[in-house]
């Protein structure tokens, strides 16, 4: 099973990539949380410090996750299951003026 992850702003700097394709066993239950943990292993401390809250260990509230363009908040949040070919976008805070 293959999932694409798209990075923006700070995460693009941390990973030096716009997109990464991750592969998991076909039998695996792959959620957004599982993907984040795999990325944390690959990119280490800079990724972990940006994505996770040091006090709670949870994912930073300012990050948004889109699965195939749909907000994960409208699905099952970090427990949203991904399917083969899905695209996960990790979006930074959006500010306007």
N, C-alpha and C positions, 0 to 999 in steps of 0.2 A: 504494500500500500504506500502510495506516495502523496505527500501533502506539500504544497508550496506555501512559504511564509514570506510576506512582503514587509520590508523595513522602511521606516521613514525617519527623517531628521536624526536625532541622537542615536537611535538604534542602527541607522545606516552607517553612522560614523564608527560605532562600536564594532559592527560586524564587517565593515568595508564592503558591504553588499547591498543591493537593492532587493534581492530575492534569494531565497535558499530553498532547495528541494530536500525534504527529509523523507527517508524510507523507514517503514515499520513493518514488522511481520503482518501478513494478511489476517492472522487470527487475533491481533492485538486490538484492545479497546483504546483508541486514540482520542484523547480529549484535548482541549486547549491547554489545560494544565500539564498534560503529558508533554506536549510540544514545548511549552515554556521550560520545563525541567530539562528536556533534551538540549535546548538552546543554551541553557545556563551551564550545562556540562561542557558544551563546545566553546563558549565564549567567556566563561569564568567571571571573575570579580566585577569587571565593568558592566557586564550584562546584568548580573545579579543585583548590583547596587542601583541600577536604573529601574529595573522591573519590580523588585521586591522591596517592601517596607522593612527596614532594619529592626524596628521595634516589634512589629506584629508577625513578620515573616510572610504576610499575605502580599498579593499583587497590588501595586500602587493603584489607588483609586482614579488617578488622572488618565490612565491608559484605557483606550477603547480597543475592542477586538471586533473585527468584521469577518464573518465566514461567508465567502462568495457574495460579499457586498451587504450582507444582513448583520445587524448588530447582534453580538452574542448576548447582550443584556436582554434582548427580546427572545432569546432561545433559553439555554440552560447555563448561561454564564461560562465560567471556566470549566464546567462539566459538560459543555456542548461536545457531542461526539462528532468527529470528523470522518469523512468518507474518502475513498481513493479519488484523487484529482481535486479535492477541495483546496481553496485558496484562503489562507488566514492572513489578514492584514492587521498589524499592530500599529495603532495610531496614537500619536502623542497628543498632549493637550492642544486644543484649538483656541486661539485668541483672535479677537477681531477688533476692529477700530471704527 
